[in-house]
Amino acid sequence: MQQQPLTVELLLRTKKKRLLLEPLTGERGLSRTIPGPEISSPGLVLTGITERFPSQRIQVFGETEVSFLNSLSPQERRRALEIFFSFNLPAVFITKSQDPPEPLLEIARERGTPVIRSQLRTSDFYDRIKPYLDDHFAPTVTMHGSLADVHGVGLLFVGKSGVGKSETVLDLIERGHRLVADDMVIISRRGNEVLIGRGHELQRHHMEIRGVGIIDIAHLFGIRAIRQQKRIEVIVQLEVWEEGAGYDRTGLDAQSMEVLGVKIPRVVVPLNPGKNITVIAEVVAMNHLLRFTGVDSAALFNQRLMQHMRGAAEYLEEDYE
């Protein structure tokens, strides 16, 4: 899924209140694109050492940087700022409502670099902007399915169209569980192994039930029946029962599905008349939680069975008749 390019203008428009932002250079440079989620402070570049300076990142001036510049003579300060702004910087932020040292704004306007001031302390500014940037630049994919929070476990139901994914989740909601997204699930990767699923902004918390139409879960079942996003922990693949197909009956042959480079446990559930798929889904969630406590029911049963069989084998070894 192609992400919308993040411009300085978009960041300013969407996070102005959250980050308490005030543009100091007008509209100059607001069309610049922010290439990634990393943020840096100028560091040694203000002393003239430009090697390994990450100029492609957002630059943040805290009290340390402003105090250092103010300690320089006017000639040294201008030279340091000219070196700094000679790079094609995405944007410069000044925290804690500090006044920019002269001639920072003059040089920034000449270079077309946007300078924005925040009322937040530097640490608070980092804490608030970093999750936004990480979310925007996270690898993302869209999958056809339904995502529900069942006993605190994110179950992503996948399968062919019409197999009963939405109906299964609707039944789970009626039993007190929560809907995250139906039909189209937007999945983003956080870090190396966490997948977060959410619905589209326009479609969120609505479901299409064949024969009924579009329904609003929040209005029908209350606000407690929905949540905005959820970590995907198990993929439940619904399939129409096929005679002779080999389905896992012990749980010893663990399956997985790779999404955005992350392996997620997968459970294949064949559907036939009379099967209570809702209860099975609840058991899948509880069994996943149980494994996190170190209890693997299938492995323990297999271990007891093997011990019993070894005892029988020893008995037969002593029967010489």
KOLMAR-760429 format. One record per residue (C-alpha): x, y, z; residue in three letters. Coordinates in steps of 0.05 Angstrom, whole numbers, plus 5000, padded with zeros to 4 digits. Layout:
// KOLMAR-760429
XYZALA;...
// end
This chain:
// KOLMAR-760429
500050005000MET;503050664978GLN;503551175034GLN;501851905022GLN;508352305020PRO;509352675086LEU;510553415073THR;512253935125VAL;505554255110GLU;501753605123LEU;505453495189LEU;504054215210LEU;496654155191ARG;495453485226THR;499753575288LYS;499554325301LYS;495354265364LYS;498553635389ARG;505653905383LEU;503754635397LEU;507054875333LEU;508155575306GLU;511455675237PRO;516756215240LEU;518456265166THR;511456325138GLY;509755845081GLU;516755805056ARG;519155095048GLY;512654765073LEU;512254345009SER;518753985027ARG;518053235037THR;520152885100ILE;523652255076PRO;523551825138GLY;521651765212PRO;528551925241GLU;529652565281ILE;536352875300SER;539553455335SER;544953855297PRO;550653635343GLY;557653725316LEU;555554055251VAL;554754715290LEU;562154675305THR;563854585231GLY;564653835231ILE;560053585176THR;562252865168GLU;556652365181ARG;551552925191PHE;544552625177PRO;542053215138SER;536052825110GLN;532752815179ARG;528453315215ILE;533053745259GLN;531153955329VAL;534254545367PHE;533554465442GLY;536254895497GLU;543254605488THR;543754795415GLU;540655485425VAL;545255635484SER;551355415445PHE;549655865387LEU;548356455433ASN;555156345465SER;558656465398LEU;560657135370SER;556157415315PRO;561257225261GLN;562156515288GLU;554656425296ARG;553256635224ARG;558656175198ARG;555855585238ALA;548755715214LEU;550955805142GLU;554455125144ILE;548354815177PHE;543255095127PHE;547754925067SER;544754225072PHE;537954075042ASN;534353995108LEU;527053765110PRO;525254225169ALA;528054535232VAL;524254535298PHE;525854975358ILE;523054725424THR;520855045490LYS;518455685457SER;525655925450GLN;527456535408ASP;531656325348PRO;538756605351PRO;540357135300GLU;541057055240PRO;537756365239LEU;531156575208LEU;534557025157GLU;538956455131ILE;533255955134ALA;528956395090ARG;534656475040GLU;535455725036ARG;527955585034GLY;528255165097THR;522055175142PRO;523155345215VAL;517755165265ILE;517455305339ARG;514154855391SER;512055035462GLN;513854335485LEU;520154145521ARG;525053775477THR;523753095510SER;516153185505ASP;516853395433PHE;520652755416TYR;515552335454ASP;509752625415ARG;512452675345ILE;516152005342LYS;509951545345PRO;506651965290TYR;512751905244LEU;513551155260ASP;506251035243ASP;506551425178HIS;512751085152PHE;511150385177ALA;510949845122PRO;503549755106THR;499249255068VAL;491749175059THR;488548485067MET;481548235054HIS;478847965120GLY;475648135186SER;479548315250LEU;476648215320ALA;479148265391ASP;477247605424VAL;479247535497HIS;484648055484GLY;487547675425VAL;487447965356GLY;484347455309LEU;484647605234LEU;479447195197PHE;481247065124VAL;478146635069GLY;474546665003LYS;469047164994SER;462446925023GLY;465546395068VAL;462646725130GLY;468147175159LYS;463547765174SER;458047325202GLU;463146985249THR;465647655275VAL;458447905283LEU;456847305326ASP;463147435367LEU;460948155378ILE;454247915402GLU;457947485453ARG;461648095480GLY;467848125437HIS;470148725396ARG;470548915323LEU;476749245296VAL;475649225220ALA;471348855170ASP;472548685097ASP;478749125089MET;484149095142VAL;490049575138ILE;496149245169ILE;502549605189SER;508849325218ARG;511749635281ARG;518849435297GLY;521048755273ASN;515348295295GLU;509048685313VAL;503248755263LEU;497749265279ILE;491149225242GLY;485849765234ARG;480149945189GLY;479650475135HIS;477451155162GLU;471051175120LEU;469150445131GLN;471350355203ARG;466549965248HIS;461449835193HIS;460049135168MET;456748855106GLU;452148275123ILE;449247925061ARG;441747975060GLY;441748545112VAL;446449065083GLY;451149555117ILE;450649595193ILE;453950055243ASP;456749635300ILE;458050215348ALA;450850445343HIS;447849745346LEU;452149445402PHE;455150055436GLY;462050365439ILE;464749765479ARG;463749325418ALA;469249665378ILE;476449865382ARG;480750295337GLN;486549815325GLN;489249155351LYS;495548745346ARG;494548145299ILE;496647515337GLU;493146935302VAL;490446855231ILE;484246425227VAL;483246155156GLN;476045935142LEU;475145405089GLU;469245015062VAL;469844285084TRP;472743835030GLU;472143085036GLU;479042765037GLY;482843415051ALA;488143355105GLY;486543795165TYR;490743845228ASP;487343445283ARG;492643475338THR;495444175336GLY;502543895334LEU;503844135263ASP;504044885275ALA;502645305214GLN;504246035201SER;503046575150MET;508047125133GLU;505447835129VAL;510348415118LEU;516047945136GLY;512847745203VAL;510747025215LYS;503846975247ILE;500846325274PRO;495346065227ARG;489545605244VAL;485545295186VAL;478345165206VAL;474144755157PRO;466744945156LEU;461044445153ASN;453744475175PRO;452744495250GLY;459844705268LYS;459945265321ASN;465345695291ILE;464346235344THR;466145775401VAL;472045505361ILE;474546215351ALA;474146345426GLU;478045705439VAL;483345915388VAL;484246565426ALA;484546235494MET;489245695469ASN;493846235443HIS;493846575511LEU;495145895544LEU;501345785502ARG;504046455526PHE;503846175597THR;508145595573GLY;502445085567VAL;502044735500ASP;496144255506SER;497743855443ALA;505143775462ALA;503443565533LEU;498343055509PHE;503342785459ASN;508642735514GLN;503942335559ARG;502041885501LEU;509341735485MET;510841585558GLN;504941105560HIS;507240765496MET;514240675523ARG;511440335585GLY;507539845541ALA;513739705499ALA;517839535562GLU;512339055584TYR;512438695516LEU;520038645518GLU;519438215582GLU;514137745551ASP;518237165525TYR;512436695509GLU;
// end
